[in-house]
Amino acid sequence: MSDPSRGIACPPRINARGLVGIALACLAAVVLLAILVSTGLTRSVDVAIIRLVRADALVEPLAVLRGVTTTGSTPWITAMALLVLMAELLARRPWLGIAASATIGAASLVDTLAKNVVHRARPDLLPPLEIEPGYSFPSGHATLSTVAYGIIALLLVHSRLPRMVKLLGVVALAVLVLLVGLSRVYLGVHYPSDVLGGWLTGAAIVLLFEALVRSRLAPRVSREASTEPGEGAADGDRAAPRSDPPGPA
């Protein structure tokens, strides 16, 4: 039988309960932000940021964001979920692949539910560079990219790749998530507060996924710690006889 924790490293520093607590704090922040959005208290900040991002001097330099935004679209994220699933199946960790792909799929449902609860219309301050249907809060691209690339980053962290490779990978994925969010404001299809709501929602889902992984790994880590080199039967049984220390030569 294959080892479910095979190839997974980096013992957790924060336990699963701590991660769930942080995730709940993120969700509480999303609820608070939704209330502020619904009462119009975020509009002045939203308008200021939109006018800055869509300034005439930045329209051409930021045109690359038209392509970046695709990496947060539903078809692209679906492809990422399938790639993660296949990669983990090949690594003989089917439970991890299924959990990761299912979490990414669940993120889309959470985003749709939140949009239908808040009912925020799309921005109308400037002509949009793209047309998007549906409601605006939270940003689906921000939510899905945070979840998909956040989970991929966690899988990198838990892998046995060199530390520098992990660091570069995580930084690149974080930058990609930030650029996807910026692209939604640049294209005129989301308010900045929509993007922030998507990031917070996605972060909560990623934290819950990590809590699940750490809960699954915790028993394995405990067993390995109890059988580390130097901890033989005599260490496990305090009453067992031990050899005397060597005398002077």
Phi and psi in degrees as GROMACS dihedral restraints (atoms count N, CA, C in turn):
[ dihedral_restraints ]
;  ai    aj    ak    al  type     phi  dphi    fc
    3     4     5     6     1   -73.4    20    10
    4     5     6     7     1   149.4    20    10
    6     7     8     9     1   -79.9    20    10
    7     8     9    10     1   120.8    20    10
    9    10    11    12     1   -65.5    20    10
   10    11    12    13     1   -18.9    20    10
   12    13    14    15     1  -104.8    20    10
   13    14    15    16     1    12.4    20    10
   15    16    17    18     1   -60.1    20    10
   16    17    18    19     1   128.6    20    10
   18    19    20    21     1    81.4    20    10
   19    20    21    22     1     4.7    20    10
   21    22    23    24     1  -104.6    20    10
   22    23    24    25     1   127.5    20    10
   24    25    26    27     1  -120.4    20    10
   25    26    27    28     1  -162.1    20    10
   27    28    29    30     1    59.4    20    10
   28    29    30    31     1    78.0    20    10
   30    31    32    33     1   -55.6    20    10
   31    32    33    34     1   142.9    20    10
   33    34    35    36     1   -67.5    20    10
   34    35    36    37     1   143.0    20    10
   36    37    38    39     1   -97.3    20    10
   37    38    39    40     1   -27.5    20    10
   39    40    41    42     1  -112.1    20    10
   40    41    42    43     1   129.9    20    10
   42    43    44    45     1   -76.1    20    10
   43    44    45    46     1   173.4    20    10
   45    46    47    48     1   -61.2    20    10
   46    47    48    49     1   -39.6    20    10
   48    49    50    51     1   -63.2    20    10
   49    50    51    52     1   -38.4    20    10
   51    52    53    54     1   -63.8    20    10
   52    53    54    55     1   -40.9    20    10
   54    55    56    57     1   -65.4    20    10
   55    56    57    58     1   -40.0    20    10
   57    58    59    60     1   -62.6    20    10
   58    59    60    61     1   -39.4    20    10
   60    61    62    63     1   -61.9    20    10
   61    62    63    64     1   -42.7    20    10
   63    64    65    66     1   -65.9    20    10
   64    65    66    67     1   -39.5    20    10
   66    67    68    69     1   -61.4    20    10
   67    68    69    70     1   -42.7    20    10
   69    70    71    72     1   -64.7    20    10
   70    71    72    73     1   -35.4    20    10
   72    73    74    75     1   -64.3    20    10
   73    74    75    76     1   -39.8    20    10
   75    76    77    78     1   -62.9    20    10
   76    77    78    79     1   -42.6    20    10
   78    79    80    81     1   -65.6    20    10
   79    80    81    82     1   -37.5    20    10
   81    82    83    84     1   -63.2    20    10
   82    83    84    85     1   -38.2    20    10
   84    85    86    87     1   -65.1    20    10
   85    86    87    88     1   -36.6    20    10
   87    88    89    90     1   -63.8    20    10
   88    89    90    91     1   -43.5    20    10
   90    91    92    93     1   -62.5    20    10
   91    92    93    94     1   -44.7    20    10
   93    94    95    96     1   -61.9    20    10
   94    95    96    97     1   -43.4    20    10
   96    97    98    99     1   -63.7    20    10
   97    98    99   100     1   -38.3    20    10
   99   100   101   102     1   -62.8    20    10
  100   101   102   103     1   -38.8    20    10
  102   103   104   105     1   -65.0    20    10
  103   104   105   106     1   -44.0    20    10
  105   106   107   108     1   -63.1    20    10
  106   107   108   109     1   -40.2    20    10
  108   109   110   111     1   -63.4    20    10
  109   110   111   112     1   -44.6    20    10
  111   112   113   114     1   -66.7    20    10
  112   113   114   115     1   -27.6    20    10
  114   115   116   117     1   -93.3    20    10
  115   116   117   118     1    -0.5    20    10
  117   118   119   120     1    80.7    20    10
  118   119   120   121     1     9.4    20    10
  120   121   122   123     1   -75.5    20    10
  121   122   123   124     1   -13.8    20    10
  123   124   125   126     1   -96.3    20    10
  124   125   126   127     1    -3.0    20    10
  126   127   128   129     1   -62.5    20    10
  127   128   129   130     1   -42.1    20    10
  129   130   131   132     1   -63.1    20    10
  130   131   132   133     1   -41.2    20    10
  132   133   134   135     1   -68.8    20    10
  133   134   135   136     1   -41.8    20    10
  135   136   137   138     1   -58.5    20    10
  136   137   138   139     1   -46.8    20    10
  138   139   140   141     1   -62.1    20    10
  139   140   141   142     1   -43.5    20    10
  141   142   143   144     1   -61.9    20    10
  142   143   144   145     1   -43.3    20    10
  144   145   146   147     1   -69.4    20    10
  145   146   147   148     1   -41.3    20    10
  147   148   149   150     1   -61.2    20    10
  148   149   150   151     1   -44.5    20    10
  150   151   152   153     1   -65.3    20    10
  151   152   153   154     1   -31.8    20    10
  153   154   155   156     1   -70.4    20    10
  154   155   156   157     1   -48.2    20    10
  156   157   158   159     1   -66.3    20    10
  157   158   159   160     1   -34.8    20    10
  159   160   161   162     1   -97.6    20    10
  160   161   162   163     1    20.9    20    10
  162   163   164   165     1   -60.4    20    10
  163   164   165   166     1   145.9    20    10
  165   166   167   168     1   -54.5    20    10
  166   167   168   169     1   -36.6    20    10
  168   169   170   171     1   -69.7    20    10
  169   170   171   172     1   -16.8    20    10
  171   172   173   174     1  -104.8    20    10
  172   173   174   175     1    -8.1    20    10
  174   175   176   177     1   -58.9    20    10
  175   176   177   178     1   -47.3    20    10
  177   178   179   180     1   -74.5    20    10
  178   179   180   181     1   -47.9    20    10
  180   181   182   183     1   -58.4    20    10
  181   182   183   184     1   -31.6    20    10
  183   184   185   186     1   -93.5    20    10
  184   185   186   187     1     7.5    20    10
  186   187   188   189     1   -61.4    20    10
  187   188   189   190     1   -23.2    20    10
  189   190   191   192     1   -61.2    20    10
  190   191   192   193     1   -21.7    20    10
  192   193   194   195     1   -66.7    20    10
  193   194   195   196     1   -17.8    20    10
  195   196   197   198     1   -61.3    20    10
  196   197   198   199     1   -37.6    20    10
  198   199   200   201     1   -79.3    20    10
  199   200   201   202     1   -37.2    20    10
  201   202   203   204     1   -61.7    20    10
  202   203   204   205     1   -36.8    20    10
  204   205   206   207     1   -60.8    20    10
  205   206   207   208     1   -25.2    20    10
  207   208   209   210     1   -61.7    20    10
  208   209   210   211     1   -31.0    20    10
  210   211   212   213     1   -72.2    20    10
  211   212   213   214     1    -2.4    20    10
  213   214   215   216     1  -113.2    20    10
  214   215   216   217     1     5.4    20    10
  216   217   218   219     1   -75.9    20    10
  217   218   219   220     1   160.1    20    10
  219   220   221   222     1   -59.9    20    10
  220   221   222   223     1   -46.4    20    10
  222   223   224   225     1   -60.0    20    10
  223   224   225   226     1   -42.2    20    10
  225   226   227   228     1   -65.8    20    10
  226   227   228   229     1   -45.7    20    10
  228   229   230   231     1   -66.3    20    10
  229   230   231   232     1   -34.9    20    10
  231   232   233   234     1   -61.2    20    10
  232   233   234   235     1   -42.3    20    10
  234   235   236   237     1   -62.3    20    10
  235   236   237   238     1   -40.0    20    10
  237   238   239   240     1   -62.3    20    10
  238   239   240   241     1   -40.8    20    10
  240   241   242   243     1   -62.6    20    10
  241   242   243   244     1   -41.2    20    10
  243   244   245   246     1   -67.7    20    10
  244   245   246   247     1   -37.9    20    10
  246   247   248   249     1   -65.1    20    10
  247   248   249   250     1   -41.4    20    10
  249   250   251   252     1   -62.2    20    10
  250   251   252   253     1   -43.9    20    10
  252   253   254   255     1   -59.9    20    10
  253   254   255   256     1   -47.2    20    10
  255   256   257   258     1   -65.5    20    10
  256   257   258   259     1   -39.3    20    10
  258   259   260   261     1   -63.1    20    10
  259   260   261   262     1   -42.1    20    10
  261   262   263   264     1   -73.4    20    10
  262   263   264   265     1   -31.2    20    10
  264   265   266   267     1   -65.0    20    10
  265   266   267   268     1   -42.1    20    10
  267   268   269   270     1   -65.7    20    10
  268   269   270   271     1   -30.6    20    10
  270   271   272   273     1   -83.3    20    10
  271   272   273   274     1     4.7    20    10
  273   274   275   276     1    62.2    20    10
  274   275   276   277     1    36.9    20    10
  276   277   278   279     1  -126.1    20    10
  277   278   279   280     1    63.8    20    10
  279   280   281   282     1   -59.8    20    10
  280   281   282   283     1   -36.4    20    10
  282   283   284   285     1   -60.7    20    10
  283   284   285   286     1   -37.5    20    10
  285   286   287   288     1   -72.1    20    10
  286   287   288   289     1   -40.5    20    10
  288   289   290   291     1   -65.1    20    10
  289   290   291   292     1   -42.9    20    10
  291   292   293   294     1   -65.6    20    10
  292   293   294   295     1   -42.9    20    10
  294   295   296   297     1   -62.9    20    10
  295   296   297   298     1   -41.9    20    10
  297   298   299   300     1   -66.3    20    10
  298   299   300   301     1   -49.1    20    10
  300   301   302   303     1   -66.8    20    10
  301   302   303   304     1   -37.0    20    10
  303   304   305   306     1   -67.0    20    10
  304   305   306   307     1   -36.9    20    10
  306   307   308   309     1   -65.2    20    10
  307   308   309   310     1   -41.1    20    10
  309   310   311   312     1   -63.6    20    10
  310   311   312   313     1   -41.1    20    10
  312   313   314   315     1   -64.7    20    10
  313   314   315   316     1   -39.8    20    10
  315   316   317   318     1   -64.7    20    10
  316   317   318   319     1   -31.6    20    10
  318   319   320   321     1   -60.5    20    10
  319   320   321   322     1   -37.5    20    10
  321   322   323   324     1   -64.4    20    10
  322   323   324   325     1   -39.6    20    10
  324   325   326   327     1   -66.8    20    10
  325   326   327   328     1   -40.8    20    10
  327   328   329   330     1   -62.2    20    10
  328   329   330   331     1   -43.5    20    10
  330   331   332   333     1   -62.0    20    10
  331   332   333   334     1   -44.6    20    10
  333   334   335   336     1   -62.3    20    10
  334   335   336   337     1   -42.4    20    10
  336   337   338   339     1   -62.0    20    10
  337   338   339   340     1   -45.5    20    10
  339   340   341   342     1   -63.4    20    10
  340   341   342   343     1   -41.4    20    10
  342   343   344   345     1   -59.0    20    10
  343   344   345   346     1   -42.6    20    10
  345   346   347   348     1   -74.9    20    10
  346   347   348   349     1   -17.5    20    10
  348   349   350   351     1   -82.6    20    10
  349   350   351   352     1   -44.0    20    10
  351   352   353   354     1   -80.7    20    10
  352   353   354   355     1   -36.5    20    10
  354   355   356   357     1    59.5    20    10
  355   356   357   358     1    43.1    20    10
  357   358   359   360     1   -88.3    20    10
  358   359   360   361     1   132.0    20    10
  360   361   362   363     1   -74.7    20    10
  361   362   363   364     1   158.4    20    10
  363   364   365   366     1   -67.2    20    10
  364   365   366   367     1   157.2    20    10
  366   367   368   369     1   -59.8    20    10
  367   368   369   370     1   145.8    20    10
  369   370   371   372     1  -130.2    20    10
  370   371   372   373     1    18.6    20    10
  372   373   374   375     1   -74.4    20    10
  373   374   375   376     1   -40.5    20    10
  375   376   377   378     1  -133.2    20    10
  376   377   378   379     1   156.2    20    10
  378   379   380   381     1   -60.6    20    10
  379   380   381   382     1   125.0    20    10
  381   382   383   384     1   -69.0    20    10
  382   383   384   385     1   146.3    20    10
  384   385   386   387     1   -82.3    20    10
  385   386   387   388     1   -14.9    20    10
  387   388   389   390     1  -139.7    20    10
  388   389   390   391     1   158.9    20    10
  390   391   392   393     1  -109.6    20    10
  391   392   393   394     1   125.5    20    10
  393   394   395   396     1  -123.3    20    10
  394   395   396   397     1   134.5    20    10
  396   397   398   399     1   -82.3    20    10
  397   398   399   400     1   170.7    20    10
  399   400   401   402     1    84.4    20    10
  400   401   402   403     1  -174.1    20    10
  402   403   404   405     1   -84.0    20    10
  403   404   405   406     1   172.4    20    10
  405   406   407   408     1  -106.2    20    10
  406   407   408   409     1   -31.3    20    10
  408   409   410   411     1  -110.0    20    10
  409   410   411   412     1   129.3    20    10
  411   412   413   414     1   -84.0    20    10
  412   413   414   415     1   170.5    20    10
  414   415   416   417     1   -69.3    20    10
  415   416   417   418     1   122.8    20    10
  417   418   419   420     1   -66.6    20    10
  418   419   420   421     1   -39.1    20    10
  420   421   422   423     1   -62.1    20    10
  421   422   423   424     1   -42.7    20    10
  423   424   425   426     1   -65.5    20    10
  424   425   426   427     1   -42.3    20    10
  426   427   428   429     1   -63.9    20    10
  427   428   429   430     1   -52.5    20    10
  429   430   431   432     1   -67.3    20    10
  430   431   432   433     1   -39.3    20    10
  432   433   434   435     1   -67.2    20    10
  433   434   435   436     1   -38.5    20    10
  435   436   437   438     1   -61.9    20    10
  436   437   438   439     1   -43.7    20    10
  438   439   440   441     1   -69.2    20    10
  439   440   441   442     1   -51.4    20    10
  441   442   443   444     1   -63.5    20    10
  442   443   444   445     1   -51.9    20    10
  444   445   446   447     1   -76.1    20    10
  445   446   447   448     1   -25.9    20    10
  447   448   449   450     1   -66.4    20    10
  448   449   450   451     1   -42.2    20    10
  450   451   452   453     1   -66.8    20    10
  451   452   453   454     1   -41.8    20    10
  453   454   455   456     1   -61.6    20    10
  454   455   456   457     1   -39.8    20    10
  456   457   458   459     1   -62.2    20    10
  457   458   459   460     1   -40.9    20    10
  459   460   461   462     1   -64.9    20    10
  460   461   462   463     1   -39.6    20    10
  462   463   464   465     1   -64.2    20    10
  463   464   465   466     1   -35.3    20    10
  465   466   467   468     1   -63.8    20    10
  466   467   468   469     1   -45.7    20    10
  468   469   470   471     1   -61.6    20    10
  469   470   471   472     1   -37.7    20    10
  471   472   473   474     1   -82.5    20    10
  472   473   474   475     1    -4.4    20    10
  474   475   476   477     1   -81.5    20    10
  475   476   477   478     1   176.2    20    10
  477   478   479   480     1  -103.8    20    10
  478   479   480   481     1    25.0    20    10
  480   481   482   483     1   -69.6    20    10
  481   482   483   484     1   160.1    20    10
  483   484   485   486     1   -57.7    20    10
  484   485   486   487     1   147.9    20    10
  486   487   488   489     1   -57.3    20    10
  487   488   489   490     1   -40.3    20    10
  489   490   491   492     1   -65.1    20    10
  490   491   492   493     1   -38.1    20    10
  492   493   494   495     1   -63.0    20    10
  493   494   495   496     1   -42.6    20    10
  495   496   497   498     1   -60.4    20    10
  496   497   498   499     1   -46.6    20    10
  498   499   500   501     1   -61.4    20    10
  499   500   501   502     1   -47.7    20    10
  501   502   503   504     1   -63.6    20    10
  502   503   504   505     1   -39.4    20    10
  504   505   506   507     1   -64.7    20    10
  505   506   507   508     1   -45.0    20    10
  507   508   509   510     1   -65.1    20    10
  508   509   510   511     1   -42.4    20    10
  510   511   512   513     1   -63.0    20    10
  511   512   513   514     1   -44.0    20    10
  513   514   515   516     1   -62.3    20    10
  514   515   516   517     1   -41.6    20    10
  516   517   518   519     1   -67.5    20    10
  517   518   519   520     1   -38.6    20    10
  519   520   521   522     1   -64.2    20    10
  520   521   522   523     1   -42.1    20    10
  522   523   524   525     1   -63.6    20    10
  523   524   525   526     1   -39.4    20    10
  525   526   527   528     1   -62.5    20    10
  526   527   528   529     1   -42.7    20    10
  528   529   530   531     1   -61.8    20    10
  529   530   531   532     1   -42.4    20    10
  531   532   533   534     1   -64.1    20    10
  532   533   534   535     1   -41.5    20    10
  534   535   536   537     1   -68.5    20    10
  535   536   537   538     1   -36.6    20    10
  537   538   539   540     1   -61.0    20    10
  538   539   540   541     1   -44.8    20    10
  540   541   542   543     1   -62.0    20    10
  541   542   543   544     1   -44.0    20    10
  543   544   545   546     1   -62.6    20    10
  544   545   546   547     1   -36.7    20    10
  546   547   548   549     1   -62.4    20    10
  547   548   549   550     1   -32.7    20    10
  549   550   551   552     1   -69.6    20    10
  550   551   552   553     1   -34.3    20    10
  552   553   554   555     1   -73.1    20    10
  553   554   555   556     1   -43.2    20    10
  555   556   557   558     1   -59.6    20    10
  556   557   558   559     1   -41.2    20    10
  558   559   560   561     1   -75.0    20    10
  559   560   561   562     1    -9.9    20    10
  561   562   563   564     1    79.2    20    10
  562   563   564   565     1    19.3    20    10
  564   565   566   567     1  -103.0    20    10
  565   566   567   568     1    -6.6    20    10
  567   568   569   570     1  -146.1    20    10
  568   569   570   571     1   149.3    20    10
  570   571   572   573     1   -78.3    20    10
  571   572   573   574     1   155.0    20    10
  573   574   575   576     1   -56.6    20    10
  574   575   576   577     1   -35.7    20    10
  576   577   578   579     1   -67.3    20    10
  577   578   579   580     1   -27.0    20    10
  579   580   581   582     1   -64.3    20    10
  580   581   582   583     1   -43.7    20    10
  582   583   584   585     1   -65.4    20    10
  583   584   585   586     1   -43.8    20    10
  585   586   587   588     1   -60.2    20    10
  586   587   588   589     1   -42.0    20    10
  588   589   590   591     1   -61.3    20    10
  589   590   591   592     1   -38.6    20    10
  591   592   593   594     1   -66.9    20    10
  592   593   594   595     1   -42.1    20    10
  594   595   596   597     1   -62.4    20    10
  595   596   597   598     1   -44.3    20    10
  597   598   599   600     1   -65.8    20    10
  598   599   600   601     1   -42.4    20    10
  600   601   602   603     1   -62.1    20    10
  601   602   603   604     1   -46.2    20    10
  603   604   605   606     1   -62.8    20    10
  604   605   606   607     1   -41.0    20    10
  606   607   608   609     1   -61.9    20    10
  607   608   609   610     1   -40.7    20    10
  609   610   611   612     1   -61.4    20    10
  610   611   612   613     1   -42.3    20    10
  612   613   614   615     1   -67.1    20    10
  613   614   615   616     1   -41.6    20    10
  615   616   617   618     1   -62.7    20    10
  616   617   618   619     1   -41.2    20    10
  618   619   620   621     1   -64.1    20    10
  619   620   621   622     1   -38.4    20    10
  621   622   623   624     1   -66.3    20    10
  622   623   624   625     1   -38.4    20    10
  624   625   626   627     1   -62.5    20    10
  625   626   627   628     1   -44.7    20    10
  627   628   629   630     1   -64.6    20    10
  628   629   630   631     1   -35.9    20    10
  630   631   632   633     1   -62.0    20    10
  631   632   633   634     1   -39.8    20    10
  633   634   635   636     1   -63.0    20    10
  634   635   636   637     1   -45.6    20    10
  636   637   638   639     1   -62.1    20    10
  637   638   639   640     1   -45.3    20    10
  639   640   641   642     1   -68.0    20    10
  640   641   642   643     1   -33.8    20    10
  642   643   644   645     1   -63.8    20    10
  643   644   645   646     1   -37.7    20    10
  645   646   647   648     1   -71.1    20    10
  646   647   648   649     1   -35.5    20    10
  648   649   650   651     1   -85.3    20    10
  649   650   651   652     1   -22.5    20    10
  651   652   653   654     1   -54.2    20    10
  652   653   654   655     1   -47.9    20    10
  654   655   656   657     1   -60.6    20    10
  655   656   657   658     1   -37.9    20    10
  657   658   659   660     1   -66.4    20    10
  658   659   660   661     1   -44.0    20    10
  660   661   662   663     1   -62.6    20    10
  661   662   663   664     1   -40.1    20    10
  663   664   665   666     1   -63.6    20    10
  664   665   666   667     1   -42.3    20    10
  666   667   668   669     1   -65.5    20    10
  667   668   669   670     1   -40.0    20    10
  669   670   671   672     1   -67.7    20    10
  670   671   672   673     1   -37.3    20    10
  672   673   674   675     1   -65.6    20    10
  673   674   675   676     1   -32.7    20    10
  675   676   677   678     1   -78.4    20    10
  676   677   678   679     1   -10.5    20    10
  678   679   680   681     1  -123.8    20    10
  679   680   681   682     1    28.6    20    10
  681   682   683   684     1   -66.1    20    10
  682   683   684   685     1   156.2    20    10
  684   685   686   687     1   -53.8    20    10
  685   686   687   688     1   137.9    20    10
  687   688   689   690     1    95.7    20    10
  688   689   690   691     1    -6.3    20    10
  690   691   692   693     1  -115.9    20    10
  691   692   693   694     1    76.6    20    10
  693   694   695   696     1   -85.9    20    10
  694   695   696   697     1  -161.2    20    10
  696   697   698   699     1   -63.0    20    10
  697   698   699   700     1   -32.2    20    10
  699   700   701   702     1   -68.2    20    10
  700   701   702   703     1   -31.7    20    10
  702   703   704   705     1   -70.8    20    10
  703   704   705   706     1   -36.8    20    10
  705   706   707   708     1   -72.8    20    10
  706   707   708   709     1   -27.0    20    10
  708   709   710   711     1  -120.4    20    10
  709   710   711   712     1   105.9    20    10
  711   712   713   714     1   -63.9    20    10
  712   713   714   715     1   -22.8    20    10
  714   715   716   717     1   -86.4    20    10
  715   716   717   718     1    -5.8    20    10
  717   718   719   720     1   -70.4    20    10
  718   719   720   721     1   145.1    20    10
  720   721   722   723     1   -68.1    20    10
  721   722   723   724     1   146.5    20    10
  723   724   725   726     1  -123.7    20    10
  724   725   726   727     1   149.8    20    10
  726   727   728   729     1   -73.0    20    10
  727   728   729   730     1   145.4    20    10
  729   730   731   732     1   -70.2    20    10
  730   731   732   733     1   149.0    20    10
  732   733   734   735     1   -63.7    20    10
  733   734   735   736     1   147.2    20    10
  735   736   737   738     1   -61.9    20    10
  736   737   738   739     1   140.4    20    10
  738   739   740   741     1   -79.5    20    10
  739   740   741   742     1   177.9    20    10
  741   742   743   744     1   -64.8    20    10
  742   743   744   745     1   142.7    20    10
